[in-house]
Amino acid sequence: MCYGTWTRKGKKRYRLRHHGLASKPAFFSSDRIGLASEAALHAVLLFPFAVTFGEVVETLLLSPITLALAAVFVLGCVIVLIWVFRGSGKPAVYLSVVDSLLTPAEKLFYEQLDLVIDGRLQILCKVRLADLIEVESRQPEERNRVFRRIASKHIDFILAEPGTLAPMLAIELDDSSHERADRRERDEYLEELFQTVRFPLLRIKASATYNRRALVDALEQALRRRFQPY
């Protein structure tokens, strides 16, 4: 709104009077046009890069290696979940009866031994040491220590009297497992143990075939030790 005033020279001066109203800036100012142009330029420049980056990501996601890694990851998660849930429940225990008390090597030797013995002695298989050797002591701790050591061990074969089942000879069949360090330690302990109780222990090397004459000689020599005074 304008109003006029007279100057000294008689000319009317016009003064703009503001009634608390601020003038509004133009909508399409030069600054806004410059910013919009710059943003549009950036968008045009970045568009090819965005397209290329999307193609690279898509190629990586659909590549065989990525799919294989994803499959391995999923399989690993499934295995972990199965292990966790199985561990949280009661463990499953399956029981079944063995097909034979003897291994194939032990069965082959048993057949040859049975032919040689010819019913004169009883052949007992897998006899526990604790059932063959008695452990006595006035000190319960020492008795339990020795008993625990022999309770978990057995002898492959025992020759016994047919009527009384009195033990006559112990036979160990040594296969390739006796070459292990733990088995050698066990064998040394058995040798010492049988020498202590003065009972003959015969060791036979496991083989695919056995010489009957050599087997008879070894048995006779070992049985003679049973009755020899120490």
C-alpha positions as CSV (number, residue, x, y, z in Angstrom):
1,M,0.0,0.0,0.0
2,C,1.4,3.4,-0.9
3,Y,0.7,6.8,0.4
4,G,2.0,10.3,-0.8
5,T,4.0,13.0,0.8
6,W,5.0,16.4,-0.5
7,T,8.7,17.3,-0.6
8,R,10.2,20.7,-0.3
9,K,10.3,21.1,-4.0
10,G,6.6,20.4,-4.3
11,K,7.1,16.9,-5.8
12,K,5.1,14.1,-4.4
13,R,7.2,11.2,-3.1
14,Y,5.6,7.8,-2.9
15,R,6.5,5.6,0.0
16,L,5.6,1.9,0.2
17,R,4.0,1.2,3.5
18,H,4.0,-2.4,4.8
19,H,1.2,-3.5,7.0
20,G,3.0,-6.5,8.6
21,L,3.0,-8.4,5.3
22,A,6.2,-9.9,3.9
23,S,6.6,-10.2,0.2
24,K,6.7,-13.9,-1.0
25,P,9.8,-15.1,-3.0
26,A,9.1,-16.3,-6.5
27,F,8.5,-20.0,-6.8
28,F,10.9,-20.6,-9.7
29,S,13.8,-18.7,-8.3
30,S,17.2,-19.0,-9.9
31,D,18.6,-20.8,-6.8
32,R,15.9,-23.5,-6.9
33,I,16.3,-24.0,-10.6
34,G,20.1,-24.5,-10.0
35,L,19.6,-27.1,-7.3
36,A,17.1,-29.0,-9.3
37,S,19.3,-29.1,-12.3
38,E,22.2,-30.4,-10.2
39,A,20.1,-33.1,-8.7
40,A,18.9,-34.2,-12.1
41,L,22.4,-34.3,-13.4
42,H,23.5,-36.5,-10.4
43,A,20.6,-38.8,-11.1
44,V,21.5,-39.1,-14.7
45,L,25.1,-39.9,-13.9
46,L,24.3,-42.4,-11.2
47,F,21.6,-44.3,-13.1
48,P,24.0,-46.4,-15.2
49,F,26.1,-47.2,-12.1
50,A,22.9,-48.3,-10.2
51,V,21.9,-50.5,-13.1
52,T,25.3,-52.1,-13.3
53,F,25.5,-52.7,-9.6
54,G,22.1,-54.3,-9.6
55,E,23.1,-56.6,-12.4
56,V,26.3,-57.6,-10.5
57,V,24.3,-58.3,-7.3
58,E,21.8,-60.4,-9.3
59,T,24.6,-62.3,-11.0
60,L,26.3,-63.0,-7.7
61,L,23.1,-64.2,-6.0
62,L,22.3,-66.5,-8.9
63,S,25.8,-67.9,-9.4
64,P,26.4,-71.7,-8.7
65,I,29.0,-70.9,-6.1
66,T,26.6,-68.6,-4.2
67,L,23.8,-71.2,-4.4
68,A,26.1,-73.9,-3.2
69,L,27.3,-71.9,-0.3
70,A,23.7,-71.1,0.6
71,A,22.8,-74.8,0.4
72,V,25.7,-75.7,2.7
73,F,24.7,-73.0,5.1
74,V,21.1,-74.3,5.2
75,L,22.2,-77.9,5.6
76,G,24.6,-76.9,8.5
77,C,21.7,-75.1,10.2
78,V,19.5,-78.2,9.9
79,I,22.3,-80.4,11.3
80,V,22.8,-78.1,14.2
81,L,19.1,-78.0,15.0
82,I,18.9,-81.8,14.8
83,W,21.9,-82.2,17.1
84,V,20.5,-79.7,19.6
85,F,17.1,-81.4,19.7
86,R,18.6,-84.8,19.9
87,G,20.9,-83.8,22.7
88,S,18.0,-82.3,24.7
89,G,16.0,-85.6,24.6
90,K,16.8,-89.0,25.9
91,P,19.6,-90.6,23.9
92,A,18.6,-93.6,21.8
93,V,20.2,-96.9,22.6
94,Y,19.7,-99.9,20.2
95,L,20.3,-103.5,21.4
96,S,20.8,-106.5,19.2
97,V,22.2,-110.0,19.5
98,V,25.5,-110.7,17.7
99,D,25.7,-113.1,14.8
100,S,28.6,-115.0,16.4
101,L,30.6,-114.9,19.6
102,L,33.7,-115.1,17.6
103,T,35.3,-112.9,14.9
104,P,36.0,-114.5,11.5
105,A,39.6,-115.0,12.5
106,E,38.7,-116.5,15.9
107,K,36.1,-118.8,14.3
108,L,38.7,-120.1,11.8
109,F,41.1,-120.9,14.6
110,Y,38.4,-122.5,16.7
111,E,37.5,-124.9,13.9
112,Q,41.1,-126.0,13.6
113,L,41.5,-126.2,17.4
114,D,38.4,-128.3,17.7
115,L,39.7,-130.8,15.1
116,V,43.0,-131.1,17.0
117,I,41.5,-131.4,20.5
118,D,39.0,-134.0,19.2
119,G,36.7,-133.9,22.3
120,R,39.5,-134.6,24.8
121,L,39.1,-131.2,26.4
122,Q,36.3,-128.6,26.5
123,I,36.9,-125.4,24.5
124,L,35.5,-122.3,26.2
125,C,35.4,-119.0,24.4
126,K,35.7,-115.4,25.6
127,V,36.3,-116.2,29.3
128,R,36.5,-113.3,31.6
129,L,39.7,-113.0,33.6
130,A,37.8,-112.3,36.7
131,D,36.1,-115.7,36.3
132,L,39.4,-117.4,35.8
133,I,41.5,-115.7,38.5
134,E,40.5,-115.1,42.0
135,V,41.6,-111.9,43.7
136,E,42.0,-111.9,47.5
137,S,43.5,-109.3,49.9
138,R,43.2,-108.2,53.4
139,Q,43.1,-104.6,52.1
140,P,39.8,-104.0,50.2
141,E,41.3,-101.1,48.3
142,E,44.1,-103.2,46.8
143,R,41.7,-106.0,46.0
144,N,39.3,-103.7,44.2
145,R,42.2,-102.0,42.3
146,V,43.4,-105.4,40.9
147,F,39.9,-106.7,40.3
148,R,38.8,-103.7,38.4
149,R,41.8,-104.1,36.1
150,I,41.1,-107.7,35.2
151,A,37.3,-107.5,35.3
152,S,37.2,-105.8,31.9
153,K,39.5,-108.3,30.2
154,H,38.9,-111.7,28.7
155,I,40.9,-114.6,27.3
156,D,40.0,-115.8,23.8
157,F,40.0,-119.5,24.6
158,I,40.3,-121.7,27.7
159,L,40.8,-125.5,27.5
160,A,39.1,-127.2,30.4
161,E,38.5,-130.7,31.7
162,P,35.2,-132.0,30.2
163,G,33.7,-133.2,33.4
164,T,34.8,-130.6,36.0
165,L,35.5,-127.7,33.6
166,A,38.7,-127.2,35.5
167,P,40.9,-124.8,33.5
168,M,43.9,-126.3,31.9
169,L,45.3,-123.9,29.4
170,A,44.6,-120.3,28.2
171,I,45.0,-119.4,24.5
172,E,45.3,-115.9,23.1
173,L,44.9,-115.4,19.3
174,D,47.1,-112.5,18.3
175,D,45.8,-110.7,15.2
176,S,46.9,-107.3,13.7
177,S,45.2,-105.4,16.5
178,H,47.9,-106.7,19.0
179,E,50.4,-104.5,17.2
180,R,48.9,-101.3,18.7
181,A,50.6,-99.8,21.7
182,D,47.6,-100.3,24.0
183,R,47.3,-103.9,23.0
184,R,51.0,-104.5,23.6
185,E,50.6,-103.0,27.1
186,R,47.7,-105.3,27.7
187,D,49.6,-108.4,26.4
188,E,52.6,-107.6,28.7
189,Y,50.2,-107.3,31.7
190,L,48.6,-110.7,30.8
191,E,52.1,-112.3,30.6
192,E,53.0,-111.0,34.0
193,L,49.6,-111.9,35.5
194,F,49.7,-115.6,34.3
195,Q,53.3,-116.0,35.5
196,T,52.1,-114.8,38.9
197,V,49.3,-117.3,39.1
198,R,51.5,-120.0,37.4
199,F,49.0,-120.8,34.7
200,P,50.1,-121.6,31.1
201,L,49.2,-119.0,28.5
202,L,49.7,-120.0,24.8
203,R,49.9,-117.3,22.2
204,I,49.0,-118.2,18.6
205,K,49.6,-115.9,15.6
206,A,46.4,-115.5,13.7
207,S,46.6,-116.9,10.1
208,A,44.5,-117.9,7.2
209,T,45.7,-121.5,7.5
210,Y,47.2,-123.5,10.4
211,N,49.6,-126.4,10.4
212,R,48.0,-129.1,12.5
213,R,51.2,-130.8,13.5
214,A,52.7,-127.5,14.7
215,L,49.5,-126.7,16.6
216,V,49.5,-130.1,18.3
217,D,53.1,-129.6,19.4
218,A,52.4,-126.1,20.8
219,L,49.4,-127.4,22.7
220,E,51.2,-130.4,24.2
221,Q,54.2,-128.3,25.3
222,A,51.9,-125.7,26.9
223,L,49.8,-128.4,28.7
224,R,52.9,-129.9,30.2
225,R,53.7,-126.6,31.8
226,R,50.4,-126.8,33.6
227,F,51.7,-129.7,35.7
228,Q,55.3,-128.8,35.9
229,P,56.5,-127.6,39.4
230,Y,57.7,-124.0,39.5
